Amino acid sequence: MLRVLALIVCTFAVFPASAVERGTKDEAVALVKKAVALYRSAGSEKALAAFNVQGDEFQPKDLFTVVIGLDGIMRQHAKVAVFNGKDVNRLRDADGKYFVEEQLKIAKGPGSGWVEFAFSNPVQQTIENKIMYLEKVDDVFIGVGYYVSRK
């Protein structure tokens, strides 16, 4: 729970409450596809550097990339760098769900898909459902999620 709280605090600190628009499902998928293409063509080092540029093409609205190794090690989180290099296999969402484990099952299985989990929304500054699309590339997956209000 402390990890989730730390993530929420860090996320709120990164985004001003009213300065960011919401991304959409289609934009999240398009951003993953673009990120995967760059990762394949430029290599991991250049791609990860590009994903981290604030306000650039890989961080439109409230969308951003995460790159997690199939071993559960966070390779890159564009908004919460403290997770980079950390084992996030057992990271839980606000409801206690081990969402990274679910993401890894998809990456290791079909190689692409969707995972929904409760996470902090930087625009609304509330816990909302984050719906992440992810695709496996080499020994990692790249994911981008968009937010929807909890019902």
GUKE-803522 format. One line per field, with one value per residue: residue number from 1; residue in three letters; x, y, z of N, C-alpha, C in turn. Coordinates in pm, whole numbers, plus 50000, padded with zeros to 5 digits. Layout:
N
i = (NUM / ...)
aa = (ALA / ...)
n_u = (X / ...)
n_v = (Y / ...)
n_w = (Z / ...)
ca_u = (X / ...)
ca_v = (Y / ...)
ca_w = (Z / ...)
c_u = (X / ...)
c_v = (Y / ...)
c_w = (Z / ...)
***
This chain:
151
i = (1 / 2 / 3 / 4 / 5 / 6 / 7 / 8 / 9 / 10 / 11 / 12 / 13 / 14 / 15 / 16 / 17 / 18 / 19 / 20 / 21 / 22 / 23 / 24 / 25 / 26 / 27 / 28 / 29 / 30 / 31 / 32 / 33 / 34 / 35 / 36 / 37 / 38 / 39 / 40 / 41 / 42 / 43 / 44 / 45 / 46 / 47 / 48 / 49 / 50 / 51 / 52 / 53 / 54 / 55 / 56 / 57 / 58 / 59 / 60 / 61 / 62 / 63 / 64 / 65 / 66 / 67 / 68 / 69 / 70 / 71 / 72 / 73 / 74 / 75 / 76 / 77 / 78 / 79 / 80 / 81 / 82 / 83 / 84 / 85 / 86 / 87 / 88 / 89 / 90 / 91 / 92 / 93 / 94 / 95 / 96 / 97 / 98 / 99 / 100 / 101 / 102 / 103 / 104 / 105 / 106 / 107 / 108 / 109 / 110 / 111 / 112 / 113 / 114 / 115 / 116 / 117 / 118 / 119 / 120 / 121 / 122 / 123 / 124 / 125 / 126 / 127 / 128 / 129 / 130 / 131 / 132 / 133 / 134 / 135 / 136 / 137 / 138 / 139 / 140 / 141 / 142 / 143 / 144 / 145 / 146 / 147 / 148 / 149 / 150 / 151)
aa = (MET / LEU / ARG / VAL / LEU / ALA / LEU / ILE / VAL / CYS / THR / PHE / ALA / VAL / PHE / PRO / ALA / SER / ALA / VAL / GLU / ARG / GLY / THR / LYS / ASP / GLU / ALA / VAL / ALA / LEU / VAL / LYS / LYS / ALA / VAL / ALA / LEU / TYR / ARG / SER / ALA / GLY / SER / GLU / LYS / ALA / LEU / ALA / ALA / PHE / ASN / VAL / GLN / GLY / ASP / GLU / PHE / GLN / PRO / LYS / ASP / LEU / PHE / THR / VAL / VAL / ILE / GLY / LEU / ASP / GLY / ILE / MET / ARG / GLN / HIS / ALA / LYS / VAL / ALA / VAL / PHE / ASN / GLY / LYS / ASP / VAL / ASN / ARG / LEU / ARG / ASP / ALA / ASP / GLY / LYS / TYR / PHE / VAL / GLU / GLU / GLN / LEU / LYS / ILE / ALA / LYS / GLY / PRO / GLY / SER / GLY / TRP / VAL / GLU / PHE / ALA / PHE / SER / ASN / PRO / VAL / GLN / GLN / THR / ILE / GLU / ASN / LYS / ILE / MET / TYR / LEU / GLU / LYS / VAL / ASP / ASP / VAL / PHE / ILE / GLY / VAL / GLY / TYR / TYR / VAL / SER / ARG / LYS)
n_u = (50082 / 50200 / 50365 / 50180 / 50066 / 50293 / 50337 / 50104 / 50129 / 50367 / 50282 / 50082 / 50241 / 50382 / 50205 / 50023 / 49701 / 49497 / 49612 / 49638 / 49503 / 49273 / 49379 / 49283 / 49140 / 49206 / 49423 / 49603 / 49658 / 49772 / 49999 / 50143 / 50199 / 50360 / 50571 / 50669 / 50757 / 50967 / 51134 / 51208 / 51338 / 51534 / 51654 / 51682 / 51804 / 51802 / 51530 / 51413 / 51519 / 51391 / 51124 / 51116 / 51119 / 50976 / 50657 / 50683 / 50646 / 50598 / 50460 / 50186 / 49905 / 49761 / 49890 / 50150 / 50446 / 50525 / 50780 / 50839 / 51037 / 51024 / 51095 / 50989 / 51111 / 51113 / 51188 / 51154 / 50973 / 50790 / 50697 / 50736 / 51019 / 51145 / 51072 / 51217 / 51435 / 51353 / 51201 / 50881 / 50690 / 50515 / 50365 / 50081 / 49751 / 49520 / 49310 / 49422 / 49493 / 49720 / 49844 / 50062 / 50149 / 49938 / 49969 / 50215 / 50144 / 49990 / 50178 / 50365 / 50204 / 49968 / 50097 / 50003 / 49755 / 49495 / 49479 / 49305 / 49310 / 49305 / 49409 / 49602 / 49476 / 49620 / 49497 / 49238 / 49305 / 49227 / 49154 / 49118 / 48993 / 49241 / 49311 / 49512 / 49689 / 49907 / 50208 / 50428 / 50774 / 51072 / 51242 / 51075 / 50774 / 50579 / 50372 / 50078 / 49841 / 49500 / 49262 / 48953 / 48654 / 48570 / 48306)
n_v = (49881 / 50119 / 50164 / 50217 / 50452 / 50619 / 50630 / 50758 / 51010 / 51100 / 51108 / 51307 / 51524 / 51556 / 51633 / 51926 / 52009 / 52114 / 52142 / 51942 / 51750 / 51473 / 51160 / 50929 / 50602 / 50522 / 50692 / 50597 / 50337 / 50403 / 50542 / 50339 / 50173 / 50346 / 50382 / 50119 / 50081 / 50270 / 50166 / 49923 / 50013 / 50206 / 50106 / 50008 / 50193 / 50453 / 50475 / 50463 / 50698 / 50887 / 50845 / 50961 / 51239 / 51523 / 51648 / 51595 / 51415 / 51156 / 51190 / 51292 / 51486 / 51330 / 51096 / 50849 / 50648 / 50323 / 50092 / 49765 / 49496 / 49147 / 49013 / 49151 / 49383 / 49731 / 49910 / 50161 / 50437 / 50696 / 50902 / 50854 / 50821 / 50695 / 50432 / 50313 / 50054 / 49899 / 49605 / 49539 / 49349 / 49275 / 49499 / 49675 / 49793 / 50062 / 49916 / 49688 / 49501 / 49297 / 49427 / 49441 / 49180 / 49073 / 49218 / 49114 / 48847 / 48876 / 48988 / 48779 / 48581 / 48613 / 48840 / 49096 / 49325 / 49425 / 49577 / 49656 / 49875 / 50029 / 50355 / 50655 / 50954 / 51208 / 51441 / 51469 / 51427 / 51213 / 50871 / 50667 / 50446 / 50299 / 50214 / 50011 / 49959 / 49720 / 49603 / 49341 / 49358 / 49236 / 49160 / 49292 / 49473 / 49735 / 49982 / 50189 / 50381 / 50493 / 50703 / 50642 / 50741 / 50608 / 50385)
n_w = (50000 / 50068 / 49851 / 49648 / 49749 / 49747 / 49472 / 49388 / 49513 / 49390 / 49124 / 49130 / 49188 / 48956 / 48754 / 48686 / 48813 / 48634 / 48387 / 48199 / 47941 / 47895 / 47765 / 47504 / 47432 / 47167 / 47120 / 47310 / 47215 / 46967 / 47054 / 47185 / 46965 / 46814 / 46994 / 47015 / 46753 / 46740 / 46939 / 46824 / 46589 / 46665 / 46888 / 47236 / 47419 / 47296 / 47247 / 47508 / 47615 / 47450 / 47523 / 47771 / 47749 / 47859 / 47778 / 47510 / 47197 / 47291 / 47522 / 47519 / 47626 / 47908 / 47873 / 47875 / 47847 / 47980 / 48041 / 48092 / 48189 / 48098 / 48317 / 48522 / 48603 / 48618 / 48344 / 48242 / 48346 / 48254 / 48413 / 48687 / 48799 / 49013 / 49019 / 48822 / 48733 / 48943 / 49090 / 49003 / 49013 / 49225 / 49269 / 49370 / 49286 / 49372 / 49470 / 49561 / 49373 / 49194 / 48948 / 48769 / 48752 / 48606 / 48368 / 48283 / 48233 / 48005 / 47829 / 47812 / 47717 / 47488 / 47389 / 47342 / 47464 / 47697 / 48022 / 48312 / 48588 / 48914 / 48955 / 49014 / 48877 / 48703 / 48613 / 48727 / 48988 / 49145 / 49237 / 48967 / 48711 / 48524 / 48203 / 48036 / 47739 / 47606 / 47450 / 47368 / 47307 / 47203 / 47496 / 47671 / 47769 / 47633 / 47752 / 47753 / 47916 / 47950 / 48124 / 48298 / 48460 / 48780 / 48854)
ca_u = (50000 / 50289 / 50411 / 50072 / 50058 / 50408 / 50312 / 49998 / 50188 / 50460 / 50207 / 50020 / 50347 / 50432 / 50104 / 49933 / 49564 / 49412 / 49691 / 49653 / 49381 / 49267 / 49403 / 49175 / 49176 / 49274 / 49553 / 49690 / 49702 / 49862 / 50126 / 50216 / 50249 / 50469 / 50682 / 50724 / 50830 / 51093 / 51215 / 51264 / 51424 / 51644 / 51713 / 51623 / 51862 / 51750 / 51385 / 51383 / 51550 / 51285 / 51001 / 51126 / 51120 / 50851 / 50582 / 50719 / 50554 / 50567 / 50385 / 50076 / 49796 / 49800 / 49943 / 50294 / 50486 / 50599 / 50848 / 50869 / 51097 / 50948 / 51138 / 50920 / 51190 / 51072 / 51296 / 51130 / 50843 / 50811 / 50653 / 50780 / 51152 / 51188 / 51045 / 51311 / 51531 / 51294 / 51112 / 50745 / 50601 / 50417 / 50302 / 49934 / 49678 / 49449 / 49217 / 49497 / 49515 / 49857 / 49821 / 50180 / 50145 / 49842 / 50033 / 50318 / 50077 / 49951 / 50300 / 50427 / 50107 / 49936 / 50192 / 49941 / 49622 / 49448 / 49467 / 49241 / 49345 / 49273 / 49533 / 49583 / 49460 / 49686 / 49410 / 49131 / 49364 / 49148 / 49178 / 49029 / 49034 / 49336 / 49302 / 49640 / 49717 / 50049 / 50262 / 50560 / 50877 / 51194 / 51227 / 51000 / 50650 / 50557 / 50232 / 50024 / 49704 / 49414 / 49181 / 48808 / 48600 / 48521 / 48159)
ca_v = (50000 / 50235 / 50187 / 50283 / 50588 / 50693 / 50651 / 50859 / 51139 / 51139 / 51140 / 51438 / 51625 / 51571 / 51694 / 52026 / 51956 / 52156 / 52172 / 51827 / 51689 / 51328 / 51082 / 50837 / 50464 / 50519 / 50759 / 50508 / 50232 / 50465 / 50574 / 50212 / 50131 / 50438 / 50352 / 49989 / 50103 / 50337 / 50070 / 49828 / 50076 / 50284 / 50034 / 50039 / 50311 / 50576 / 50479 / 50500 / 50841 / 50963 / 50832 / 51042 / 51383 / 51582 / 51730 / 51563 / 51330 / 51035 / 51225 / 51384 / 51491 / 51258 / 50966 / 50832 / 50509 / 50246 / 49978 / 49669 / 49373 / 49026 / 48970 / 49235 / 49501 / 49851 / 49966 / 50304 / 50497 / 50833 / 51001 / 50824 / 50761 / 50618 / 50291 / 50261 / 49958 / 49826 / 49492 / 49585 / 49232 / 49270 / 49629 / 49666 / 49916 / 50117 / 49815 / 49572 / 49411 / 49286 / 49456 / 49413 / 49036 / 49055 / 49270 / 49018 / 48730 / 48913 / 49005 / 48647 / 48496 / 48659 / 48943 / 49229 / 49322 / 49531 / 49554 / 49768 / 49880 / 50156 / 50430 / 50799 / 51032 / 51336 / 51553 / 51480 / 51407 / 51112 / 50736 / 50632 / 50325 / 50319 / 50103 / 50012 / 49870 / 49688 / 49513 / 49286 / 49378 / 49175 / 49105 / 49388 / 49521 / 49879 / 50008 / 50324 / 50372 / 50612 / 50701 / 50657 / 50758 / 50487 / 50384)
ca_w = (50000 / 50070 / 49714 / 49575 / 49801 / 49695 / 49330 / 49375 / 49550 / 49284 / 49003 / 49148 / 49186 / 48819 / 48669 / 48742 / 48808 / 48524 / 48269 / 48113 / 47888 / 47898 / 47646 / 47469 / 47401 / 47037 / 47135 / 47387 / 47123 / 46868 / 47120 / 47203 / 46833 / 46780 / 47085 / 46975 / 46628 / 46773 / 47017 / 46728 / 46488 / 46723 / 47001 / 47366 / 47484 / 47233 / 47266 / 47646 / 47629 / 47382 / 47600 / 47893 / 47722 / 47905 / 47684 / 47373 / 47123 / 47365 / 47643 / 47491 / 47724 / 48030 / 47832 / 47882 / 47835 / 48077 / 47980 / 48197 / 48142 / 48124 / 48450 / 48620 / 48639 / 48547 / 48264 / 48223 / 48378 / 48208 / 48511 / 48823 / 48777 / 49128 / 48991 / 48723 / 48788 / 49057 / 49065 / 49027 / 49003 / 49333 / 49285 / 49374 / 49258 / 49487 / 49519 / 49605 / 49260 / 49143 / 48807 / 48687 / 48725 / 48497 / 48247 / 48242 / 48175 / 47868 / 47750 / 47792 / 47649 / 47352 / 47346 / 47346 / 47524 / 47786 / 48166 / 48382 / 48729 / 48980 / 48963 / 49027 / 48755 / 48728 / 48578 / 48826 / 49120 / 49215 / 49189 / 48857 / 48641 / 48416 / 48110 / 47967 / 47627 / 47607 / 47348 / 47392 / 47206 / 47255 / 47630 / 47751 / 47709 / 47637 / 47780 / 47768 / 47965 / 47957 / 48247 / 48295 / 48596 / 48847 / 48870)
c_u = (50087 / 50340 / 50305 / 50060 / 50172 / 50389 / 50209 / 50055 / 50281 / 50387 / 50143 / 50122 / 50395 / 50336 / 50028 / 49789 / 49486 / 49486 / 49696 / 49518 / 49388 / 49301 / 49288 / 49230 / 49256 / 49412 / 49652 / 49745 / 49803 / 49999 / 50208 / 50277 / 50368 / 50593 / 50749 / 50807 / 50965 / 51187 / 51283 / 51365 / 51548 / 51715 / 51660 / 51675 / 51805 / 51599 / 51349 / 51412 / 51439 / 51155 / 50999 / 51121 / 50981 / 50786 / 50611 / 50616 / 50517 / 50498 / 50274 / 49967 / 49841 / 49851 / 50095 / 50324 / 50542 / 50660 / 50892 / 50926 / 51010 / 50989 / 51072 / 50997 / 51145 / 51193 / 51281 / 50987 / 50861 / 50773 / 50705 / 50912 / 51200 / 51164 / 51145 / 51416 / 51477 / 51209 / 50970 / 50642 / 50487 / 50353 / 50151 / 49872 / 49603 / 49350 / 49288 / 49528 / 49662 / 49853 / 49941 / 50187 / 50051 / 49900 / 50136 / 50257 / 50037 / 50075 / 50363 / 50334 / 50082 / 50028 / 50136 / 49802 / 49601 / 49445 / 49405 / 49276 / 49315 / 49403 / 49504 / 49574 / 49520 / 49600 / 49306 / 49181 / 49275 / 49193 / 49073 / 49074 / 49127 / 49330 / 49425 / 49643 / 49867 / 50083 / 50402 / 50651 / 51008 / 51167 / 51156 / 50858 / 50644 / 50408 / 50201 / 49879 / 49631 / 49320 / 49033 / 48761 / 48553 / 48372 / 48120)
c_v = (50126 / 50267 / 50260 / 50427 / 50673 / 50725 / 50761 / 50998 / 51189 / 51180 / 51278 / 51550 / 51653 / 51650 / 51804 / 51983 / 51995 / 52173 / 52057 / 51773 / 51538 / 51268 / 50986 / 50696 / 50458 / 50584 / 50671 / 50397 / 50288 / 50496 / 50448 / 50168 / 50217 / 50408 / 50219 / 50005 / 50170 / 50242 / 49972 / 49892 / 50143 / 50210 / 50086 / 50169 / 50441 / 50588 / 50523 / 50647 / 50926 / 50958 / 50923 / 51192 / 51439 / 51667 / 51702 / 51467 / 51202 / 51062 / 51325 / 51374 / 51426 / 51118 / 50966 / 50682 / 50454 / 50129 / 49887 / 49543 / 49253 / 48961 / 49054 / 49357 / 49619 / 49908 / 50117 / 50338 / 50645 / 50939 / 50977 / 50746 / 50676 / 50468 / 50230 / 50173 / 49875 / 49709 / 49536 / 49473 / 49237 / 49406 / 49613 / 49801 / 49960 / 50018 / 49688 / 49471 / 49414 / 49304 / 49429 / 49263 / 49007 / 49105 / 49171 / 48892 / 48758 / 48922 / 48870 / 48552 / 48546 / 48770 / 49084 / 49215 / 49436 / 49485 / 49678 / 49760 / 50018 / 50232 / 50579 / 50866 / 51170 / 51457 / 51575 / 51472 / 51319 / 50975 / 50707 / 50499 / 50364 / 50195 / 50110 / 49911 / 49844 / 49593 / 49470 / 49321 / 49329 / 49117 / 49200 / 49401 / 49671 / 49900 / 50155 / 50307 / 50504 / 50594 / 50713 / 50668 / 50625 / 50498 / 50331)
c_w = (50000 / 49931 / 49633 / 49619 / 49748 / 49548 / 49309 / 49406 / 49440 / 49157 / 49015 / 49141 / 49045 / 48731 / 48741 / 48719 / 48685 / 48393 / 48167 / 48070 / 47901 / 47762 / 47623 / 47444 / 47270 / 47044 / 47212 / 47296 / 47022 / 46930 / 47146 / 47070 / 46790 / 46865 / 47048 / 46848 / 46654 / 46847 / 46922 / 46634 / 46549 / 46836 / 47133 / 47426 / 47426 / 47254 / 47408 / 47672 / 47567 / 47462 / 47722 / 47872 / 47756 / 47796 / 47538 / 47313 / 47197 / 47499 / 47613 / 47599 / 47855 / 47999 / 47844 / 47877 / 47965 / 48001 / 48093 / 48133 / 48175 / 48257 / 48561 / 48665 / 48552 / 48474 / 48249 / 48263 / 48349 / 48312 / 48652 / 48814 / 48894 / 49106 / 48893 / 48789 / 48902 / 49007 / 49102 / 49015 / 49104 / 49362 / 49275 / 49339 / 49384 / 49548 / 49565 / 49495 / 49217 / 48991 / 48717 / 48656 / 48608 / 48364 / 48194 / 48181 / 48030 / 47779 / 47716 / 47716 / 47507 / 47300 / 47338 / 47407 / 47620 / 47930 / 48227 / 48530 / 48783 / 49006 / 48975 / 48891 / 48781 / 48696 / 48688 / 48970 / 49208 / 49164 / 49084 / 48798 / 48527 / 48330 / 48020 / 47854 / 47629 / 47493 / 47388 / 47275 / 47269 / 47395 / 47726 / 47694 / 47727 / 47655 / 47791 / 47812 / 47960 / 48076 / 48216 / 48440 / 48651 / 48868 / 49003)
***
